[in-house]
Amino acid sequence: MESIAAQNIVERVGNTPLIELSSFSTKNIKFYAKLEWYNPFGSVKDRAAYWMVKDAEKKGLLKKGKSIIIEPTSGNTGIALAGIAISLGYEVEIVIPEKVSGETKKILKDLGALLHETSDDLCPRVGAGTDQSIALAKAIAKPRPDLYYMPNQYENDANYLAHYESTGPEIWSQTNGKVSHFFTGCGTGGTITGVATYLKQKKSDVRIIAIQAQQNHLLQGLRNFEESAMPELFKRRQGVVDHWITATNKDSFEMARELAIRENLLVGPSSGSVMASMLEIANELQDGVFVGLFADDGRKFKSLYVDQGTFTSAEYDVLQNSGKNLPPLAYQKNR
Ligand SMILES: Cc1ncc(COP(=O)(O)O)c(C=O)c1O
């Protein structure tokens, strides 16, 4: 029989497009966005999830049809783990703050994950006594090591390696080594430490700009490091950061709207934070090749965007239905 060139969905992780944001580029400063929602489960977190699961398989920590993967997360890591782990034959349980949007919870349930809800803040906080999600996940997993495996993205070096081995090299080759500044929001720190370590090995004067959220933020996936301790994973390599920017809710949502109008991109809020930060730095420079990581698209954020006045419901629907920048996601295949 002739072989069929089918891939497992997990093999589609990575190799996301880099696009130029032409309406923002000037003669001397070029703006590019790495569109991470082209990953099969819709965000940059597919990379970390895939690397962590592969690493656990290599170490013999997972048994197909038997093991349950459990993780505390407010969104994208849960979706990524659920999509990837379930398609590889593992069950998934997610410990999630109840404040997380209904859209996100629905995606997780549709993918087949079991949810445990806590009354945490939006992002699980790292640090003594502040983090119910992490504590609950550990409490469920600890007595049953034969059954449960908790990747723990806050400490797991496979999260860093995902970006050192995939995102970083992709950016380097997609820009032909011309990248001068890299911008990303920070949660666990996996993306920034992995990409930055790789890029700086290639070209030591690449500037790395880390974006944290303001306190009391609405920017899912990002973290404020005064409110919440820096995760161990980030601390190990935090020296790679050259410059910090604190993104506000207001600027991030305004820039998400601007990206829709000027580039026809329906982005998630943290991409608004990244764009606002790129423009802030561009104001101070004569030239550069800027790459910003756009971690997810706006499809999970209708309720938030309408609530914040970023888009009216009708505007949002037009953007979502125009679909120019929105590939079909793996979790939407049955709809
Ligand atoms: C929605 C979202 N998730 C995750 C990340 C990156 O997270 P981490 O630092 O955990 O790699 C970002 C970064 O911009 C983000 O915007």
The ligand as an SDF file (V2000), in Angstrom:
LIG
                    3D

 16 16  0  0  0  0  0  0  0  0999 V2000
   -0.6120   34.7670   26.4060 C   0  0  0  0  0  0  0  0  0  0  0  0
    0.8200   34.4470   26.7230 C   0  0  0  0  0  0  0  0  0  0  0  0
    1.1730   33.2800   27.2270 N   0  0  0  0  0  0  0  0  0  0  0  0
    2.4940   33.0070   27.4860 C   0  0  0  0  0  0  0  0  0  0  0  0
    3.4930   33.9230   27.2310 C   0  0  0  0  0  0  0  0  0  0  0  0
    4.9400   33.6210   27.4920 C   0  0  0  0  0  0  0  0  0  0  0  0
    5.0250   32.9180   28.5760 O   0  0  0  0  0  0  0  0  0  0  0  0
    6.2890   32.2720   29.2340 P   0  0  0  0  0  0  0  0  0  0  0  0
    7.0610   33.3570   29.8670 O   0  0  0  0  0  0  0  0  0  0  0  0
    5.6320   31.3810   30.2320 O   0  0  0  0  0  0  0  0  0  0  0  0
    7.0520   31.5140   28.2130 O   0  0  0  0  0  0  0  0  0  0  0  0
    3.1500   35.0600   26.7430 C   0  0  0  0  0  0  0  0  0  0  0  0
    4.1910   35.9920   26.4270 C   0  0  0  0  0  0  0  0  0  0  0  0
    3.9680   36.9750   25.7840 O   0  0  0  0  0  0  0  0  0  0  0  0
    1.8020   35.3580   26.5060 C   0  0  0  0  0  0  0  0  0  0  0  0
    1.4450   36.5260   26.0090 O   0  0  0  0  0  0  0  0  0  0  0  0
  1  2  1  0
  2  3  1  0
  2 15  2  0
  3  4  2  0
  4  5  1  0
  5  6  1  0
  5 12  2  0
  6  7  1  0
  7  8  1  0
  8  9  2  0
  8 10  1  0
  8 11  1  0
 12 13  1  0
 12 15  1  0
 13 14  2  0
 15 16  1  0
M  END
$$$$
